[in-house]
Amino acid sequence: MTNDIDEARDWQGQQIDCALCSHRSLQDAGGCRLKHACVNDRYARRIDRFFDWNPHLADAYLYHRHFEVRAIAAKSANIFLLPPLLDDPDETVRWNAVRRLPRRLALRLRNDPHREVRMRIATLLKDDELVPMARDEDYYVRLVVARRISPLLLGRMVDDEEVEVRRVVARRIPYEWLLGMADDGDASVRFEVAQRLSPEPLAMLSRDPDWRIRYEVAGRAPVTELAGLIEDEDILVRDMARSRVAVRVERPIGTSA
């Protein structure tokens, strides 16, 4: 059986004939090699290697019929020729073009139809530029935004419909806003909140339905607030609360060791 990767075929599946190639003279100079570095090959790695060896030829391939040729050429082509590629029908081409252009041009792709482009655009933008993307229809785009946007701008994301997004928000939101997420409908979000709260406000979560949060309360809240946890239904919570209460009884506050 013939291994396809050992065949030199173009993107349309046709056998490559170096004698018909406009770059055949490059072979003698080491500028290309069949099945290794060839702009006509169907394998992206071979196309990429061709432009690595011949970056000066990239400009001529920005409008090639095969999207991978256009996308790879965009990585080496003259930057002033790239703006029109932001309207290319293929998302890979659009991304390879915009990543080399000024950030102001990336704003055009905040509403790109392809989620992968929007996700990557979110990694290029900052703060106010990211605000419109905080309501993106794709949760992973919003997740990228939540990880990158300034904490002071996270307020609009505390009610995001996706749990993973709210968890990131709970980790990064300004401390003063934390209690606003303490009654979140998902326990994993509330747990993120509990881990950040200082002992006094943490005690407010002693009746949380999730044992992990009550355990956090039992381990860090003021001992005087643990009465309701020494008979908790969860053994780990009970043991933690009782151990701390017992230590306080054995060693009254103000007594030296």
C-alpha positions as a Markdown table, in Angstrom:
| # | Residue | x | y | z |
|---|---|---|---|---|
| 1 | Met | 0.0 | 0.0 | 0.0 |
| 2 | Thr | 1.3 | 3.5 | -0.9 |
| 3 | Asn | 1.5 | 6.0 | 1.9 |
| 4 | Asp | -0.2 | 9.2 | 0.9 |
| 5 | Ile | 2.4 | 11.3 | 2.7 |
| 6 | Asp | 5.1 | 9.9 | 0.4 |
| 7 | Glu | 3.2 | 11.2 | -2.6 |
| 8 | Ala | 3.7 | 14.7 | -3.9 |
| 9 | Arg | 0.2 | 15.9 | -4.7 |
| 10 | Asp | -1.4 | 19.3 | -4.8 |
| 11 | Trp | -4.4 | 20.5 | -2.8 |
| 12 | Gln | -6.7 | 19.2 | -5.6 |
| 13 | Gly | -5.1 | 15.7 | -5.4 |
| 14 | Gln | -3.1 | 16.0 | -8.6 |
| 15 | Gln | 0.4 | 14.7 | -9.0 |
| 16 | Ile | 3.0 | 17.5 | -8.7 |
| 17 | Asp | 5.2 | 17.9 | -11.8 |
| 18 | Cys | 8.2 | 20.1 | -11.0 |
| 19 | Ala | 8.8 | 20.6 | -14.7 |
| 20 | Leu | 5.6 | 22.6 | -14.9 |
| 21 | Cys | 6.3 | 24.7 | -11.8 |
| 22 | Ser | 7.2 | 28.4 | -12.1 |
| 23 | His | 9.7 | 27.9 | -9.3 |
| 24 | Arg | 11.6 | 25.0 | -10.8 |
| 25 | Ser | 14.8 | 27.1 | -10.9 |
| 26 | Leu | 14.7 | 27.2 | -7.1 |
| 27 | Gln | 15.6 | 23.5 | -6.9 |
| 28 | Asp | 19.2 | 24.0 | -8.0 |
| 29 | Ala | 19.6 | 26.8 | -5.5 |
| 30 | Gly | 18.1 | 24.8 | -2.7 |
| 31 | Gly | 15.0 | 27.0 | -2.5 |
| 32 | Cys | 12.6 | 24.1 | -2.7 |
| 33 | Arg | 12.5 | 20.3 | -2.6 |
| 34 | Leu | 9.8 | 17.9 | -3.7 |
| 35 | Lys | 7.9 | 16.3 | -0.7 |
| 36 | His | 9.8 | 18.6 | 1.7 |
| 37 | Ala | 9.4 | 22.3 | 0.8 |
| 38 | Cys | 6.9 | 23.0 | -1.9 |
| 39 | Val | 4.3 | 25.7 | -2.4 |
| 40 | Asn | 2.1 | 23.4 | -4.5 |
| 41 | Asp | 2.0 | 20.6 | -2.0 |
| 42 | Arg | -1.2 | 19.8 | -0.2 |
| 43 | Tyr | 0.5 | 19.4 | 3.2 |
| 44 | Ala | 0.7 | 22.6 | 5.2 |
| 45 | Arg | 4.1 | 21.8 | 6.7 |
| 46 | Arg | 5.7 | 21.6 | 3.3 |
| 47 | Ile | 4.1 | 24.9 | 2.2 |
| 48 | Asp | 5.2 | 26.5 | 5.4 |
| 49 | Arg | 8.8 | 25.3 | 4.8 |
| 50 | Phe | 8.7 | 26.7 | 1.3 |
| 51 | Phe | 7.9 | 30.2 | 2.6 |
| 52 | Asp | 10.4 | 29.9 | 5.4 |
| 53 | Trp | 13.0 | 29.4 | 2.7 |
| 54 | Asn | 11.5 | 32.0 | 0.3 |
| 55 | Pro | 9.7 | 34.7 | 2.3 |
| 56 | His | 10.1 | 37.1 | -0.6 |
| 57 | Leu | 7.7 | 35.1 | -2.6 |
| 58 | Ala | 4.8 | 35.3 | -0.1 |
| 59 | Asp | 3.3 | 38.5 | -1.5 |
| 60 | Ala | 2.4 | 36.7 | -4.7 |
| 61 | Tyr | 0.4 | 34.0 | -3.0 |
| 62 | Leu | -2.0 | 36.1 | -0.8 |
| 63 | Tyr | -4.8 | 35.4 | -3.2 |
| 64 | His | -4.1 | 31.8 | -4.1 |
| 65 | Arg | -7.1 | 29.5 | -4.5 |
| 66 | His | -6.0 | 27.2 | -1.7 |
| 67 | Phe | -6.7 | 28.7 | 1.7 |
| 68 | Glu | -3.7 | 27.1 | 3.4 |
| 69 | Val | -1.4 | 28.7 | 0.9 |
| 70 | Arg | -3.0 | 32.1 | 1.6 |
| 71 | Ala | -2.9 | 31.6 | 5.3 |
| 72 | Ile | 0.8 | 30.6 | 5.4 |
| 73 | Ala | 1.8 | 33.3 | 2.9 |
| 74 | Ala | 0.2 | 35.8 | 5.3 |
| 75 | Lys | 2.8 | 35.0 | 7.9 |
| 76 | Ser | 5.6 | 36.3 | 5.7 |
| 77 | Ala | 4.1 | 38.7 | 3.3 |
| 78 | Asn | 4.4 | 42.5 | 3.3 |
| 79 | Ile | 2.3 | 43.7 | 6.2 |
| 80 | Phe | 0.8 | 46.5 | 4.1 |
| 81 | Leu | -0.8 | 43.9 | 1.9 |
| 82 | Leu | -2.6 | 42.2 | 4.7 |
| 83 | Pro | -5.6 | 44.4 | 5.6 |
| 84 | Pro | -7.8 | 43.0 | 2.7 |
| 85 | Leu | -7.3 | 39.5 | 4.0 |
| 86 | Leu | -9.4 | 40.5 | 7.0 |
| 87 | Asp | -12.3 | 39.8 | 4.7 |
| 88 | Asp | -11.0 | 36.5 | 3.4 |
| 89 | Pro | -13.6 | 33.7 | 3.4 |
| 90 | Asp | -11.4 | 31.4 | 5.5 |
| 91 | Glu | -10.9 | 32.0 | 9.2 |
| 92 | Thr | -7.3 | 30.8 | 9.2 |
| 93 | Val | -6.3 | 33.4 | 6.7 |
| 94 | Arg | -8.1 | 36.1 | 8.6 |
| 95 | Trp | -6.4 | 35.2 | 11.8 |
| 96 | Asn | -2.9 | 34.9 | 10.3 |
| 97 | Ala | -3.4 | 38.4 | 8.8 |
| 98 | Val | -4.8 | 40.2 | 11.8 |
| 99 | Arg | -2.2 | 38.8 | 14.3 |
| 100 | Arg | 0.5 | 40.8 | 12.4 |
| 101 | Leu | -1.6 | 44.0 | 12.0 |
| 102 | Pro | -2.1 | 46.9 | 14.5 |
| 103 | Arg | -4.5 | 46.1 | 17.3 |
| 104 | Arg | -7.0 | 48.7 | 16.1 |
| 105 | Leu | -7.6 | 46.6 | 13.0 |
| 106 | Ala | -8.3 | 43.5 | 15.2 |
| 107 | Leu | -11.4 | 45.3 | 16.5 |
| 108 | Arg | -13.0 | 44.6 | 13.1 |
| 109 | Leu | -12.9 | 40.9 | 13.9 |
| 110 | Arg | -14.6 | 41.0 | 17.4 |
| 111 | Asn | -17.8 | 39.8 | 15.7 |
| 112 | Asp | -16.1 | 37.4 | 13.3 |
| 113 | Pro | -18.5 | 34.5 | 12.4 |
| 114 | His | -15.9 | 31.9 | 13.5 |
| 115 | Arg | -15.5 | 31.3 | 17.2 |
| 116 | Glu | -11.8 | 30.4 | 16.9 |
| 117 | Val | -11.1 | 33.8 | 15.4 |
| 118 | Arg | -13.0 | 35.6 | 18.1 |
| 119 | Met | -11.2 | 33.6 | 20.8 |
| 120 | Arg | -7.9 | 34.5 | 19.4 |
| 121 | Ile | -8.9 | 38.1 | 18.9 |
| 122 | Ala | -9.7 | 38.3 | 22.6 |
| 123 | Thr | -6.1 | 37.4 | 23.4 |
| 124 | Leu | -4.9 | 40.5 | 21.5 |
| 125 | Leu | -7.3 | 43.1 | 23.0 |
| 126 | Lys | -7.3 | 44.8 | 26.4 |
| 127 | Asp | -9.9 | 46.1 | 28.8 |
| 128 | Asp | -12.3 | 48.5 | 27.1 |
| 129 | Glu | -11.7 | 46.8 | 23.8 |
| 130 | Leu | -12.8 | 43.6 | 25.3 |
| 131 | Val | -16.0 | 44.9 | 26.9 |
| 132 | Pro | -18.2 | 44.2 | 23.8 |
| 133 | Met | -17.0 | 40.6 | 23.8 |
| 134 | Ala | -18.1 | 40.0 | 27.4 |
| 135 | Arg | -21.5 | 39.0 | 25.9 |
| 136 | Asp | -20.2 | 36.9 | 23.1 |
| 137 | Glu | -22.5 | 34.0 | 22.2 |
| 138 | Asp | -19.7 | 31.5 | 22.6 |
| 139 | Tyr | -18.9 | 30.7 | 26.2 |
| 140 | Tyr | -15.2 | 30.0 | 25.5 |
| 141 | Val | -14.8 | 33.4 | 24.0 |
| 142 | Arg | -16.3 | 34.9 | 27.2 |
| 143 | Leu | -13.9 | 32.7 | 29.2 |
| 144 | Val | -10.9 | 34.2 | 27.5 |
| 145 | Val | -12.4 | 37.7 | 28.1 |
| 146 | Ala | -13.0 | 36.9 | 31.8 |
| 147 | Arg | -9.3 | 35.8 | 32.2 |
| 148 | Arg | -7.9 | 38.9 | 30.5 |
| 149 | Ile | -10.2 | 41.9 | 31.1 |
| 150 | Ser | -9.4 | 44.2 | 34.1 |
| 151 | Pro | -11.0 | 43.0 | 37.3 |
| 152 | Leu | -12.8 | 46.4 | 37.6 |
| 153 | Leu | -14.6 | 45.6 | 34.4 |
| 154 | Leu | -15.8 | 42.1 | 35.4 |
| 155 | Gly | -19.0 | 43.3 | 37.0 |
| 156 | Arg | -21.0 | 42.7 | 33.8 |
| 157 | Met | -19.9 | 39.0 | 33.9 |
| 158 | Val | -21.0 | 38.0 | 37.4 |
| 159 | Asp | -24.3 | 36.7 | 36.0 |
| 160 | Asp | -22.8 | 34.9 | 33.0 |
| 161 | Glu | -24.8 | 31.8 | 32.1 |
| 162 | Glu | -21.7 | 29.6 | 32.0 |
| 163 | Val | -20.4 | 28.2 | 35.3 |
| 164 | Glu | -16.8 | 28.2 | 34.2 |
| 165 | Val | -16.9 | 31.8 | 33.3 |
| 166 | Arg | -18.4 | 32.8 | 36.6 |
| 167 | Arg | -15.7 | 30.8 | 38.4 |
| 168 | Val | -13.0 | 32.8 | 36.7 |
| 169 | Val | -14.9 | 36.0 | 37.6 |
| 170 | Ala | -15.1 | 34.9 | 41.2 |
| 171 | Arg | -11.3 | 34.4 | 41.3 |
| 172 | Arg | -10.6 | 37.8 | 39.8 |
| 173 | Ile | -13.4 | 40.2 | 40.8 |
| 174 | Pro | -12.4 | 43.0 | 43.3 |
| 175 | Tyr | -12.7 | 41.7 | 46.8 |
| 176 | Glu | -15.4 | 44.3 | 47.7 |
| 177 | Trp | -17.8 | 42.7 | 45.2 |
| 178 | Leu | -17.3 | 39.1 | 46.3 |
| 179 | Leu | -20.3 | 38.8 | 48.6 |
| 180 | Gly | -22.5 | 39.7 | 45.6 |
| 181 | Met | -21.6 | 36.2 | 44.2 |
| 182 | Ala | -21.9 | 34.3 | 47.5 |
| 183 | Asp | -25.4 | 33.2 | 46.6 |
| 184 | Asp | -24.5 | 32.0 | 43.1 |
| 185 | Gly | -26.6 | 29.0 | 41.9 |
| 186 | Asp | -23.5 | 26.8 | 41.4 |
| 187 | Ala | -21.6 | 25.5 | 44.4 |
| 188 | Ser | -18.2 | 25.6 | 42.5 |
| 189 | Val | -18.6 | 29.3 | 42.1 |
| 190 | Arg | -19.6 | 29.8 | 45.7 |
| 191 | Phe | -16.5 | 27.8 | 46.7 |
| 192 | Glu | -14.3 | 30.2 | 44.7 |
| 193 | Val | -15.9 | 33.0 | 46.7 |
| 194 | Ala | -15.5 | 31.2 | 50.0 |
| 195 | Gln | -11.8 | 30.6 | 49.4 |
| 196 | Arg | -11.2 | 34.4 | 48.9 |
| 197 | Leu | -13.3 | 35.7 | 51.7 |
| 198 | Ser | -11.7 | 36.8 | 55.0 |
| 199 | Pro | -12.8 | 35.0 | 58.2 |
| 200 | Glu | -15.5 | 37.3 | 59.3 |
| 201 | Pro | -17.6 | 37.5 | 56.2 |
| 202 | Leu | -16.9 | 33.9 | 55.5 |
| 203 | Ala | -19.0 | 32.9 | 58.5 |
| 204 | Met | -22.1 | 34.1 | 56.6 |
| 205 | Leu | -21.8 | 30.9 | 54.4 |
| 206 | Ser | -22.0 | 28.5 | 57.4 |
| 207 | Arg | -25.4 | 27.3 | 56.1 |
| 208 | Asp | -24.4 | 26.7 | 52.6 |
| 209 | Pro | -25.8 | 23.5 | 51.2 |
| 210 | Asp | -22.4 | 22.4 | 49.8 |
| 211 | Trp | -20.1 | 20.6 | 52.4 |
| 212 | Arg | -16.9 | 22.0 | 50.8 |
| 213 | Ile | -18.0 | 25.5 | 51.6 |
| 214 | Arg | -19.1 | 24.7 | 55.1 |
| 215 | Tyr | -15.7 | 23.0 | 55.6 |
| 216 | Glu | -14.0 | 26.2 | 54.5 |
| 217 | Val | -16.1 | 28.1 | 57.0 |
| 218 | Ala | -15.3 | 25.5 | 59.7 |
| 219 | Gly | -11.5 | 25.9 | 59.0 |
| 220 | Arg | -11.2 | 29.6 | 58.8 |
| 221 | Ala | -14.2 | 31.5 | 60.2 |
| 222 | Pro | -14.0 | 32.9 | 63.8 |
| 223 | Val | -14.4 | 30.1 | 66.3 |
| 224 | Thr | -17.3 | 32.0 | 67.9 |
| 225 | Glu | -19.3 | 31.5 | 64.7 |
| 226 | Leu | -18.9 | 27.7 | 64.6 |
| 227 | Ala | -21.7 | 26.6 | 66.9 |
| 228 | Gly | -23.9 | 25.6 | 64.1 |
| 229 | Leu | -21.2 | 23.4 | 62.5 |
| 230 | Ile | -20.2 | 21.2 | 65.4 |
| 231 | Glu | -23.3 | 19.0 | 64.7 |
| 232 | Asp | -23.0 | 19.4 | 60.9 |
| 233 | Glu | -24.3 | 16.4 | 58.8 |
| 234 | Asp | -20.9 | 16.0 | 57.2 |
| 235 | Ile | -18.3 | 14.3 | 59.3 |
| 236 | Leu | -15.4 | 16.3 | 57.9 |
| 237 | Val | -17.1 | 19.6 | 58.6 |
| 238 | Arg | -18.1 | 18.4 | 62.2 |
| 239 | Asp | -14.5 | 17.3 | 62.9 |
| 240 | Met | -13.0 | 20.5 | 61.7 |
| 241 | Ala | -15.4 | 22.7 | 63.7 |
| 242 | Arg | -15.1 | 20.6 | 66.8 |
| 243 | Ser | -11.3 | 20.5 | 66.7 |
| 244 | Arg | -11.1 | 24.3 | 66.5 |
| 245 | Val | -13.7 | 24.8 | 69.2 |
| 246 | Ala | -11.9 | 22.3 | 71.4 |
| 247 | Val | -8.6 | 24.1 | 71.0 |
| 248 | Arg | -10.2 | 27.4 | 72.0 |
| 249 | Val | -11.7 | 25.8 | 75.1 |
| 250 | Glu | -8.4 | 24.3 | 76.2 |
| 251 | Arg | -6.4 | 27.4 | 75.5 |
| 252 | Pro | -8.6 | 30.5 | 76.2 |
| 253 | Ile | -7.9 | 33.7 | 74.2 |
| 254 | Gly | -5.1 | 35.7 | 75.8 |
| 255 | Thr | -3.5 | 32.7 | 77.4 |
| 256 | Ser | 0.1 | 32.1 | 76.4 |
| 257 | Ala | 1.2 | 28.6 | 75.2 |
